[in-house]
Amino acid sequence: MSAILLSGKEMEKELLTSQIERCQALKEKGIHPLLAVIVVGEDPASAIYVRNKGRMCDAIGILQRTIELPESISQEELEAHIEALNTDPAVTGILVQLPLPDHLDENRALACVLAEKDVDGFHVVNTGKLMRGEKSALPCTPRGILHMLKKANVPLEGKHAVVIGRSNIVGKPVAMMLLQENCTVTICHSRTQNLKEMTRQADILVAAVGKPHFVTADMVKEGAAVIDVGVNRVDGKVVGDVDFDHVAPIAGWISPVPGGVGRMTVSMLMENTLEAACRA
Ligand code: GUN
């Protein structure tokens, strides 16, 4: 393998020490960071995310409250729970675990979270601020991707970044953040024609497709930084969107799955939670 490995595990470790110290310093000032997580229904992937978030909170000293709500809950009841957290002075950060069951309106629920307590950066005000290049709570996965690229000193200014995927959680916000770093950004998606022609131009390639081993070696320019956001289950194993074994010899940098972006997402949630507590 010639590519430099972008290890989320290592970067998580580096951040953890400083997060423990910052949490302790906040407590000494009488501020007790408390992350409230709303989980609706029993999505198995959500259960794993929530458990990982909980472990990290424990390691840092962030208090947590998990509100488990039944699958059958109404929009009004869900919003009443969010409102109660908004007005509770002990709660410094709020996260609504996605996806919500189909009968619930995700946008309405996310808009209900007080923007100051929004640790996911999903509130429409924070989304708008990101679009305008104003300081805001940033979505955790995109923030983690930028952290990885900067930590590894991957050149960004003037470089061509190609993002595959246009979700509100990853594709769109990471494209905006790369633009903010003066990249030239192309967003590709399921209807893009000549995808390979696009991806082969990428100095930075972000794969957020949700298809195992979708990005193959022939789609990658030599020396590119390849960021794999995929979390796909194949025969009980977690694999990314990138065909790691064949892409790694060509790439300049590559993030593995597992142990890559996923680790950074939780780490950045902790950053956002500490920052929200400072605001409180
Ligand atoms: N579901 C999958 N990823 C995320 C995330 O980053 N935040 C929330 N709230 N739900 C998710």
py3Dmol code that shows the C-alpha trace and the ligand (Angstrom):
import py3Dmol

protein = """\
ATOM      1  CA  MET A   1       0.000   0.000   0.000  1.00  0.00           C
ATOM      2  CA  SER A   2       1.425   3.358  -0.960  1.00  0.00           C
ATOM      3  CA  ALA A   3      -1.304   5.623   0.431  1.00  0.00           C
ATOM      4  CA  ILE A   4      -0.998   7.284   3.833  1.00  0.00           C
ATOM      5  CA  LEU A   5      -3.645   5.815   6.123  1.00  0.00           C
ATOM      6  CA  LEU A   6      -6.046   8.378   7.621  1.00  0.00           C
ATOM      7  CA  SER A   7      -6.706   6.620  10.916  1.00  0.00           C
ATOM      8  CA  GLY A   8      -9.811   7.824  12.729  1.00  0.00           C
ATOM      9  CA  LYS A   9      -8.792   5.711  15.700  1.00  0.00           C
ATOM     10  CA  GLU A  10      -5.503   7.615  16.120  1.00  0.00           C
ATOM     11  CA  MET A  11      -7.104  11.019  15.617  1.00  0.00           C
ATOM     12  CA  GLU A  12      -9.858  10.148  18.091  1.00  0.00           C
ATOM     13  CA  LYS A  13      -7.212   9.306  20.695  1.00  0.00           C
ATOM     14  CA  GLU A  14      -5.448  12.629  20.120  1.00  0.00           C
ATOM     15  CA  LEU A  15      -8.689  14.570  20.593  1.00  0.00           C
ATOM     16  CA  LEU A  16      -9.837  12.608  23.628  1.00  0.00           C
ATOM     17  CA  THR A  17      -7.162  13.987  26.003  1.00  0.00           C
ATOM     18  CA  SER A  18      -8.045  17.576  25.170  1.00  0.00           C
ATOM     19  CA  GLN A  19     -11.786  16.850  25.383  1.00  0.00           C
ATOM     20  CA  ILE A  20     -11.410  15.375  28.881  1.00  0.00           C
ATOM     21  CA  GLU A  21      -9.465  18.471  29.964  1.00  0.00           C
ATOM     22  CA  ARG A  22     -11.959  20.902  28.430  1.00  0.00           C
ATOM     23  CA  CYS A  23     -14.901  19.085  30.006  1.00  0.00           C
ATOM     24  CA  GLN A  24     -13.194  19.233  33.399  1.00  0.00           C
ATOM     25  CA  ALA A  25     -12.482  22.960  32.972  1.00  0.00           C
ATOM     26  CA  LEU A  26     -16.155  23.615  32.151  1.00  0.00           C
ATOM     27  CA  LYS A  27     -17.231  21.719  35.274  1.00  0.00           C
ATOM     28  CA  GLU A  28     -14.868  23.799  37.384  1.00  0.00           C
ATOM     29  CA  LYS A  29     -16.712  26.851  36.067  1.00  0.00           C
ATOM     30  CA  GLY A  30     -20.037  25.285  37.093  1.00  0.00           C
ATOM     31  CA  ILE A  31     -21.024  24.224  33.551  1.00  0.00           C
ATOM     32  CA  HIS A  32     -21.956  20.533  33.319  1.00  0.00           C
ATOM     33  CA  PRO A  33     -22.229  19.443  29.675  1.00  0.00           C
ATOM     34  CA  LEU A  34     -25.283  17.218  29.223  1.00  0.00           C
ATOM     35  CA  LEU A  35     -26.154  15.612  25.905  1.00  0.00           C
ATOM     36  CA  ALA A  36     -29.769  14.515  25.474  1.00  0.00           C
ATOM     37  CA  VAL A  37     -30.381  11.930  22.748  1.00  0.00           C
ATOM     38  CA  ILE A  38     -33.880  11.225  21.445  1.00  0.00           C
ATOM     39  CA  VAL A  39     -34.331   7.791  19.902  1.00  0.00           C
ATOM     40  CA  VAL A  40     -37.644   6.853  18.295  1.00  0.00           C
ATOM     41  CA  GLY A  41     -38.344   3.176  17.680  1.00  0.00           C
ATOM     42  CA  GLU A  42     -35.816   0.381  17.463  1.00  0.00           C
ATOM     43  CA  ASP A  43     -33.581   0.894  14.411  1.00  0.00           C
ATOM     44  CA  PRO A  44     -30.618  -1.503  15.027  1.00  0.00           C
ATOM     45  CA  ALA A  45     -28.037   0.814  13.409  1.00  0.00           C
ATOM     46  CA  SER A  46     -29.260   3.716  15.571  1.00  0.00           C
ATOM     47  CA  ALA A  47     -28.879   1.547  18.667  1.00  0.00           C
ATOM     48  CA  ILE A  48     -25.187   0.994  17.806  1.00  0.00           C
ATOM     49  CA  TYR A  49     -24.577   4.713  17.118  1.00  0.00           C
ATOM     50  CA  VAL A  50     -26.257   5.679  20.381  1.00  0.00           C
ATOM     51  CA  ARG A  51     -24.204   3.140  22.350  1.00  0.00           C
ATOM     52  CA  ASN A  52     -20.957   4.454  20.825  1.00  0.00           C
ATOM     53  CA  LYS A  53     -21.929   8.040  21.600  1.00  0.00           C
ATOM     54  CA  GLY A  54     -22.734   7.011  25.175  1.00  0.00           C
ATOM     55  CA  ARG A  55     -19.345   5.346  25.657  1.00  0.00           C
ATOM     56  CA  MET A  56     -17.525   8.427  24.415  1.00  0.00           C
ATOM     57  CA  CYS A  57     -19.554  10.740  26.681  1.00  0.00           C
ATOM     58  CA  ASP A  58     -18.593   8.520  29.634  1.00  0.00           C
ATOM     59  CA  ALA A  59     -14.915   8.631  28.677  1.00  0.00           C
ATOM     60  CA  ILE A  60     -14.941  12.457  28.522  1.00  0.00           C
ATOM     61  CA  GLY A  61     -17.206  13.142  31.491  1.00  0.00           C
ATOM     62  CA  ILE A  62     -20.176  14.463  29.510  1.00  0.00           C
ATOM     63  CA  LEU A  63     -23.494  13.676  31.186  1.00  0.00           C
ATOM     64  CA  GLN A  64     -26.138  12.045  29.018  1.00  0.00           C
ATOM     65  CA  ARG A  65     -29.821  11.464  28.955  1.00  0.00           C
ATOM     66  CA  THR A  66     -31.330   9.028  26.449  1.00  0.00           C
ATOM     67  CA  ILE A  67     -35.020   9.497  25.752  1.00  0.00           C
ATOM     68  CA  GLU A  68     -36.397   6.338  24.154  1.00  0.00           C
ATOM     69  CA  LEU A  69     -39.753   6.904  22.524  1.00  0.00           C
ATOM     70  CA  PRO A  70     -42.112   4.337  20.991  1.00  0.00           C
ATOM     71  CA  GLU A  71     -42.248   3.841  17.216  1.00  0.00           C
ATOM     72  CA  SER A  72     -45.935   4.865  17.300  1.00  0.00           C
ATOM     73  CA  ILE A  73     -45.329   8.332  18.795  1.00  0.00           C
ATOM     74  CA  SER A  74     -47.120  11.259  17.110  1.00  0.00           C
ATOM     75  CA  GLN A  75     -45.362  14.323  15.687  1.00  0.00           C
ATOM     76  CA  GLU A  76     -46.926  16.504  18.393  1.00  0.00           C
ATOM     77  CA  GLU A  77     -45.759  14.225  21.195  1.00  0.00           C
ATOM     78  CA  LEU A  78     -42.235  14.063  19.743  1.00  0.00           C
ATOM     79  CA  GLU A  79     -42.079  17.845  19.468  1.00  0.00           C
ATOM     80  CA  ALA A  80     -43.323  18.195  23.067  1.00  0.00           C
ATOM     81  CA  HIS A  81     -40.361  16.049  24.198  1.00  0.00           C
ATOM     82  CA  ILE A  82     -37.935  18.207  22.189  1.00  0.00           C
ATOM     83  CA  GLU A  83     -39.499  21.387  23.581  1.00  0.00           C
ATOM     84  CA  ALA A  84     -39.076  20.081  27.147  1.00  0.00           C
ATOM     85  CA  LEU A  85     -35.331  19.576  26.468  1.00  0.00           C
ATOM     86  CA  ASN A  86     -35.067  23.045  24.876  1.00  0.00           C
ATOM     87  CA  THR A  87     -36.328  24.690  28.053  1.00  0.00           C
ATOM     88  CA  ASP A  88     -34.475  22.445  30.528  1.00  0.00           C
ATOM     89  CA  PRO A  89     -31.437  24.473  31.676  1.00  0.00           C
ATOM     90  CA  ALA A  90     -29.552  21.277  32.646  1.00  0.00           C
ATOM     91  CA  VAL A  91     -29.595  20.091  28.996  1.00  0.00           C
ATOM     92  CA  THR A  92     -26.800  21.766  27.013  1.00  0.00           C
ATOM     93  CA  GLY A  93     -26.975  19.694  23.806  1.00  0.00           C
ATOM     94  CA  ILE A  94     -29.777  17.875  21.948  1.00  0.00           C
ATOM     95  CA  LEU A  95     -29.574  15.214  19.247  1.00  0.00           C
ATOM     96  CA  VAL A  96     -32.508  13.561  17.484  1.00  0.00           C
ATOM     97  CA  GLN A  97     -31.266  10.219  16.185  1.00  0.00           C
ATOM     98  CA  LEU A  98     -32.092   9.675  12.505  1.00  0.00           C
ATOM     99  CA  PRO A  99     -33.770   8.077  10.672  1.00  0.00           C
ATOM    100  CA  LEU A 100     -37.176   8.706  12.227  1.00  0.00           C
ATOM    101  CA  PRO A 101     -40.079   6.361  11.404  1.00  0.00           C
ATOM    102  CA  ASP A 102     -41.773   7.215   8.093  1.00  0.00           C
ATOM    103  CA  HIS A 103     -44.903   8.787   9.597  1.00  0.00           C
ATOM    104  CA  LEU A 104     -42.840  11.514  11.305  1.00  0.00           C
ATOM    105  CA  ASP A 105     -41.697  14.734   9.617  1.00  0.00           C
ATOM    106  CA  GLU A 106     -37.916  14.844  10.090  1.00  0.00           C
ATOM    107  CA  ASN A 107     -37.523  18.468   8.983  1.00  0.00           C
ATOM    108  CA  ARG A 108     -40.168  19.681  11.399  1.00  0.00           C
ATOM    109  CA  ALA A 109     -38.618  17.707  14.264  1.00  0.00           C
ATOM    110  CA  LEU A 110     -35.099  19.036  13.551  1.00  0.00           C
ATOM    111  CA  ALA A 111     -36.385  22.609  13.276  1.00  0.00           C
ATOM    112  CA  CYS A 112     -37.921  22.193  16.729  1.00  0.00           C
ATOM    113  CA  VAL A 113     -34.500  21.737  18.397  1.00  0.00           C
ATOM    114  CA  LEU A 114     -33.178  25.028  19.766  1.00  0.00           C
ATOM    115  CA  ALA A 115     -30.429  26.053  17.294  1.00  0.00           C
ATOM    116  CA  GLU A 116     -28.057  26.845  20.208  1.00  0.00           C
ATOM    117  CA  LYS A 117     -28.436  23.292  21.558  1.00  0.00           C
ATOM    118  CA  ASP A 118     -28.203  21.627  18.106  1.00  0.00           C
ATOM    119  CA  VAL A 119     -25.110  19.390  18.325  1.00  0.00           C
ATOM    120  CA  ASP A 120     -25.730  17.796  14.907  1.00  0.00           C
ATOM    121  CA  GLY A 121     -25.755  21.050  12.944  1.00  0.00           C
ATOM    122  CA  PHE A 122     -28.987  19.906  11.299  1.00  0.00           C
ATOM    123  CA  HIS A 123     -31.185  22.847  12.336  1.00  0.00           C
ATOM    124  CA  VAL A 124     -32.194  24.936   9.349  1.00  0.00           C
ATOM    125  CA  VAL A 125     -30.526  28.024  10.872  1.00  0.00           C
ATOM    126  CA  ASN A 126     -27.204  26.185  11.233  1.00  0.00           C
ATOM    127  CA  THR A 127     -27.569  24.753   7.714  1.00  0.00           C
ATOM    128  CA  GLY A 128     -28.176  28.279   6.387  1.00  0.00           C
ATOM    129  CA  LYS A 129     -25.182  29.683   8.256  1.00  0.00           C
ATOM    130  CA  LEU A 130     -22.934  26.966   6.808  1.00  0.00           C
ATOM    131  CA  MET A 131     -24.183  27.850   3.324  1.00  0.00           C
ATOM    132  CA  ARG A 132     -23.315  31.509   3.951  1.00  0.00           C
ATOM    133  CA  GLY A 133     -19.902  30.735   5.452  1.00  0.00           C
ATOM    134  CA  GLU A 134     -20.940  32.002   8.901  1.00  0.00           C
ATOM    135  CA  LYS A 135     -19.786  30.309  12.107  1.00  0.00           C
ATOM    136  CA  SER A 136     -22.262  27.583  13.072  1.00  0.00           C
ATOM    137  CA  ALA A 137     -22.602  24.124  14.607  1.00  0.00           C
ATOM    138  CA  LEU A 138     -21.246  21.851  11.861  1.00  0.00           C
ATOM    139  CA  PRO A 139     -22.613  18.390  11.007  1.00  0.00           C
ATOM    140  CA  CYS A 140     -20.372  15.798  12.672  1.00  0.00           C
ATOM    141  CA  THR A 141     -19.360  13.568   9.751  1.00  0.00           C
ATOM    142  CA  PRO A 142     -18.385  16.462   7.432  1.00  0.00           C
ATOM    143  CA  ARG A 143     -16.534  18.148  10.295  1.00  0.00           C
ATOM    144  CA  GLY A 144     -14.714  14.859  10.915  1.00  0.00           C
ATOM    145  CA  ILE A 145     -13.743  14.593   7.253  1.00  0.00           C
ATOM    146  CA  LEU A 146     -12.283  18.112   7.247  1.00  0.00           C
ATOM    147  CA  HIS A 147     -10.462  17.376  10.502  1.00  0.00           C
ATOM    148  CA  MET A 148      -8.870  14.286   8.935  1.00  0.00           C
ATOM    149  CA  LEU A 149      -7.793  16.104   5.777  1.00  0.00           C
ATOM    150  CA  LYS A 150      -6.295  19.031   7.714  1.00  0.00           C
ATOM    151  CA  LYS A 151      -4.542  16.840  10.289  1.00  0.00           C
ATOM    152  CA  ALA A 152      -2.845  14.948   7.439  1.00  0.00           C
ATOM    153  CA  ASN A 153      -1.927  18.247   5.716  1.00  0.00           C
ATOM    154  CA  VAL A 154      -3.754  17.271   2.535  1.00  0.00           C
ATOM    155  CA  PRO A 155      -3.585  20.334   0.240  1.00  0.00           C
ATOM    156  CA  LEU A 156      -7.088  21.774  -0.222  1.00  0.00           C
ATOM    157  CA  GLU A 157      -6.753  25.295  -1.645  1.00  0.00           C
ATOM    158  CA  GLY A 158      -7.530  25.319  -5.366  1.00  0.00           C
ATOM    159  CA  LYS A 159      -7.824  21.528  -5.490  1.00  0.00           C
ATOM    160  CA  HIS A 160     -10.698  19.661  -7.117  1.00  0.00           C
ATOM    161  CA  ALA A 161     -12.884  17.893  -4.563  1.00  0.00           C
ATOM    162  CA  VAL A 162     -15.469  15.449  -5.874  1.00  0.00           C
ATOM    163  CA  VAL A 163     -18.205  14.340  -3.485  1.00  0.00           C
ATOM    164  CA  ILE A 164     -20.313  11.312  -4.431  1.00  0.00           C
ATOM    165  CA  GLY A 165     -23.637  11.634  -2.607  1.00  0.00           C
ATOM    166  CA  ARG A 166     -25.957  14.576  -1.948  1.00  0.00           C
ATOM    167  CA  SER A 167     -27.492  13.803   1.448  1.00  0.00           C
ATOM    168  CA  ASN A 168     -28.270  16.538   3.955  1.00  0.00           C
ATOM    169  CA  ILE A 169     -26.161  14.710   6.557  1.00  0.00           C
ATOM    170  CA  VAL A 170     -22.941  14.268   4.545  1.00  0.00           C
ATOM    171  CA  GLY A 171     -22.837  15.135   0.822  1.00  0.00           C
ATOM    172  CA  LYS A 172     -24.220  18.677   0.804  1.00  0.00           C
ATOM    173  CA  PRO A 173     -22.574  19.943   4.003  1.00  0.00           C
ATOM    174  CA  VAL A 174     -19.132  18.443   3.231  1.00  0.00           C
ATOM    175  CA  ALA A 175     -19.287  20.073  -0.215  1.00  0.00           C
ATOM    176  CA  MET A 176     -19.943  23.459   1.433  1.00  0.00           C
ATOM    177  CA  MET A 177     -17.110  22.972   3.903  1.00  0.00           C
ATOM    178  CA  LEU A 178     -14.664  22.021   1.132  1.00  0.00           C
ATOM    179  CA  LEU A 179     -15.779  25.114  -0.802  1.00  0.00           C
ATOM    180  CA  GLN A 180     -15.062  27.172   2.319  1.00  0.00           C
ATOM    181  CA  GLU A 181     -11.504  25.764   2.160  1.00  0.00           C
ATOM    182  CA  ASN A 182     -11.226  27.087  -1.410  1.00  0.00           C
ATOM    183  CA  CYS A 183     -11.580  23.734  -3.139  1.00  0.00           C
ATOM    184  CA  THR A 184     -13.313  23.557  -6.494  1.00  0.00           C
ATOM    185  CA  VAL A 185     -16.205  21.252  -5.672  1.00  0.00           C
ATOM    186  CA  THR A 186     -18.244  18.862  -7.797  1.00  0.00           C
ATOM    187  CA  ILE A 187     -21.186  16.980  -6.283  1.00  0.00           C
ATOM    188  CA  CYS A 188     -22.039  13.710  -8.041  1.00  0.00           C
ATOM    189  CA  HIS A 189     -25.052  11.487  -7.369  1.00  0.00           C
ATOM    190  CA  SER A 190     -27.088   8.576  -8.697  1.00  0.00           C
ATOM    191  CA  ARG A 191     -28.132  10.480 -11.848  1.00  0.00           C
ATOM    192  CA  THR A 192     -24.649  11.783 -12.716  1.00  0.00           C
ATOM    193  CA  GLN A 193     -23.542  10.846 -16.224  1.00  0.00           C
ATOM    194  CA  ASN A 194     -19.967   9.695 -16.816  1.00  0.00           C
ATOM    195  CA  LEU A 195     -19.268   9.381 -13.104  1.00  0.00           C
ATOM    196  CA  LYS A 196     -15.836   7.856 -13.663  1.00  0.00           C
ATOM    197  CA  GLU A 197     -14.777  10.877 -15.755  1.00  0.00           C
ATOM    198  CA  MET A 198     -15.680  13.098 -12.805  1.00  0.00           C
ATOM    199  CA  THR A 199     -14.079  11.034 -10.062  1.00  0.00           C
ATOM    200  CA  ARG A 200     -10.846  10.604 -12.035  1.00  0.00           C
ATOM    201  CA  GLN A 201     -10.401  14.384 -11.847  1.00  0.00           C
ATOM    202  CA  ALA A 202     -10.628  14.419  -8.059  1.00  0.00           C
ATOM    203  CA  ASP A 203      -7.682  15.467  -5.907  1.00  0.00           C
ATOM    204  CA  ILE A 204      -9.991  14.801  -2.966  1.00  0.00           C
ATOM    205  CA  LEU A 205     -12.654  12.128  -3.410  1.00  0.00           C
ATOM    206  CA  VAL A 206     -15.402  11.717  -0.804  1.00  0.00           C
ATOM    207  CA  ALA A 207     -17.511   8.567  -1.177  1.00  0.00           C
ATOM    208  CA  ALA A 208     -20.863   8.803   0.622  1.00  0.00           C
ATOM    209  CA  VAL A 209     -22.918   6.474  -1.541  1.00  0.00           C
ATOM    210  CA  GLY A 210     -24.001   3.623   0.721  1.00  0.00           C
ATOM    211  CA  LYS A 211     -22.931   0.875  -1.702  1.00  0.00           C
ATOM    212  CA  PRO A 212     -20.180  -1.580  -0.746  1.00  0.00           C
ATOM    213  CA  HIS A 213     -16.952  -1.216  -2.777  1.00  0.00           C
ATOM    214  CA  PHE A 214     -18.628   1.244  -5.182  1.00  0.00           C
ATOM    215  CA  VAL A 215     -15.427   3.233  -5.792  1.00  0.00           C
ATOM    216  CA  THR A 216     -13.012   1.045  -7.727  1.00  0.00           C
ATOM    217  CA  ALA A 217      -9.363   1.658  -8.613  1.00  0.00           C
ATOM    218  CA  ASP A 218     -10.159   2.800 -12.178  1.00  0.00           C
ATOM    219  CA  MET A 219     -12.242   5.676 -10.740  1.00  0.00           C
ATOM    220  CA  VAL A 220      -9.366   7.180  -8.749  1.00  0.00           C
ATOM    221  CA  LYS A 221      -6.606   9.592  -9.827  1.00  0.00           C
ATOM    222  CA  GLU A 222      -3.104   8.702  -8.700  1.00  0.00           C
ATOM    223  CA  GLY A 223      -2.206  10.461  -5.442  1.00  0.00           C
ATOM    224  CA  ALA A 224      -5.780  11.474  -4.565  1.00  0.00           C
ATOM    225  CA  ALA A 225      -7.046  11.703  -0.993  1.00  0.00           C
ATOM    226  CA  VAL A 226      -9.869   9.173  -0.765  1.00  0.00           C
ATOM    227  CA  ILE A 227     -12.350   9.506   2.087  1.00  0.00           C
ATOM    228  CA  ASP A 228     -14.713   6.601   2.652  1.00  0.00           C
ATOM    229  CA  VAL A 229     -17.939   7.479   4.463  1.00  0.00           C
ATOM    230  CA  GLY A 230     -19.658   4.157   3.745  1.00  0.00           C
ATOM    231  CA  VAL A 231     -20.918   1.856   6.477  1.00  0.00           C
ATOM    232  CA  ASN A 232     -22.250  -1.230   4.698  1.00  0.00           C
ATOM    233  CA  ARG A 233     -22.866  -4.645   6.169  1.00  0.00           C
ATOM    234  CA  VAL A 234     -21.728  -7.548   3.976  1.00  0.00           C
ATOM    235  CA  ASP A 235     -21.872 -11.074   5.415  1.00  0.00           C
ATOM    236  CA  GLY A 236     -21.871  -9.643   8.919  1.00  0.00           C
ATOM    237  CA  LYS A 237     -18.773  -7.501   8.237  1.00  0.00           C
ATOM    238  CA  VAL A 238     -18.720  -3.687   7.974  1.00  0.00           C
ATOM    239  CA  VAL A 239     -17.251  -2.507   4.663  1.00  0.00           C
ATOM    240  CA  GLY A 240     -16.950   0.925   3.112  1.00  0.00           C
ATOM    241  CA  ASP A 241     -17.961   2.451  -0.224  1.00  0.00           C
ATOM    242  CA  VAL A 242     -14.372   2.153  -1.474  1.00  0.00           C
ATOM    243  CA  ASP A 243     -12.633  -0.981  -2.720  1.00  0.00           C
ATOM    244  CA  PHE A 244      -9.825  -0.345  -0.234  1.00  0.00           C
ATOM    245  CA  ASP A 245      -7.429  -3.123  -1.291  1.00  0.00           C
ATOM    246  CA  HIS A 246      -7.285  -1.976  -4.914  1.00  0.00           C
ATOM    247  CA  VAL A 247      -7.585   1.800  -4.347  1.00  0.00           C
ATOM    248  CA  ALA A 248      -4.937   2.071  -1.588  1.00  0.00           C
ATOM    249  CA  PRO A 249      -1.969   1.376  -3.937  1.00  0.00           C
ATOM    250  CA  ILE A 250      -3.039   4.292  -6.177  1.00  0.00           C
ATOM    251  CA  ALA A 251      -4.244   6.867  -3.635  1.00  0.00           C
ATOM    252  CA  GLY A 252      -2.070   9.378  -1.794  1.00  0.00           C
ATOM    253  CA  TRP A 253      -4.206   9.163   1.350  1.00  0.00           C
ATOM    254  CA  ILE A 254      -7.067   6.837   2.233  1.00  0.00           C
ATOM    255  CA  SER A 255      -9.400   6.397   5.198  1.00  0.00           C
ATOM    256  CA  PRO A 256     -10.252   2.817   6.205  1.00  0.00           C
ATOM    257  CA  VAL A 257     -13.619   1.343   7.187  1.00  0.00           C
ATOM    258  CA  PRO A 258     -13.962   0.576  10.038  1.00  0.00           C
ATOM    259  CA  GLY A 259     -11.584   2.835  12.005  1.00  0.00           C
ATOM    260  CA  GLY A 260     -11.861   5.877   9.742  1.00  0.00           C
ATOM    261  CA  VAL A 261     -14.580   8.492   9.336  1.00  0.00           C
ATOM    262  CA  GLY A 262     -16.983   6.749  11.737  1.00  0.00           C
ATOM    263  CA  ARG A 263     -14.631   7.369  14.647  1.00  0.00           C
ATOM    264  CA  MET A 264     -14.313  11.010  13.641  1.00  0.00           C
ATOM    265  CA  THR A 265     -18.090  11.454  13.559  1.00  0.00           C
ATOM    266  CA  VAL A 266     -18.423  10.553  17.231  1.00  0.00           C
ATOM    267  CA  SER A 267     -15.346  12.639  18.122  1.00  0.00           C
ATOM    268  CA  MET A 268     -16.824  15.668  16.381  1.00  0.00           C
ATOM    269  CA  LEU A 269     -20.144  15.134  18.137  1.00  0.00           C
ATOM    270  CA  MET A 270     -18.172  15.438  21.378  1.00  0.00           C
ATOM    271  CA  GLU A 271     -16.553  18.674  20.089  1.00  0.00           C
ATOM    272  CA  ASN A 272     -19.986  20.060  19.181  1.00  0.00           C
ATOM    273  CA  THR A 273     -21.351  19.026  22.587  1.00  0.00           C
ATOM    274  CA  LEU A 274     -18.535  20.785  24.456  1.00  0.00           C
ATOM    275  CA  GLU A 275     -18.987  23.896  22.287  1.00  0.00           C
ATOM    276  CA  ALA A 276     -22.764  23.910  22.878  1.00  0.00           C
ATOM    277  CA  ALA A 277     -22.106  23.676  26.629  1.00  0.00           C
ATOM    278  CA  CYS A 278     -19.790  26.713  26.364  1.00  0.00           C
ATOM    279  CA  ARG A 279     -22.627  28.630  24.642  1.00  0.00           C
ATOM    280  CA  ALA A 280     -24.992  27.632  27.446  1.00  0.00           C
TER     281      ALA A 280
END
"""
ligand_1 = """\
11
GUN
N -28.060 8.885 11.770
C -26.984 8.590 10.998
N -26.026 9.533 11.151
C -26.512 10.431 12.028
C -25.980 11.624 12.595
O -24.871 12.070 12.318
N -26.791 12.253 13.484
C -28.024 11.807 13.804
N -28.752 12.514 14.660
N -28.551 10.710 13.307
C -27.780 10.025 12.424
"""
view = py3Dmol.view(width=600, height=400)
view.addModel(protein, "pdb")
view.setStyle({"model": 0}, {"cartoon": {"style": "trace"}})
view.addModel(ligand_1, "xyz")
view.setStyle({"model": 1}, {"stick": {}})
view.zoomTo()
view.show()
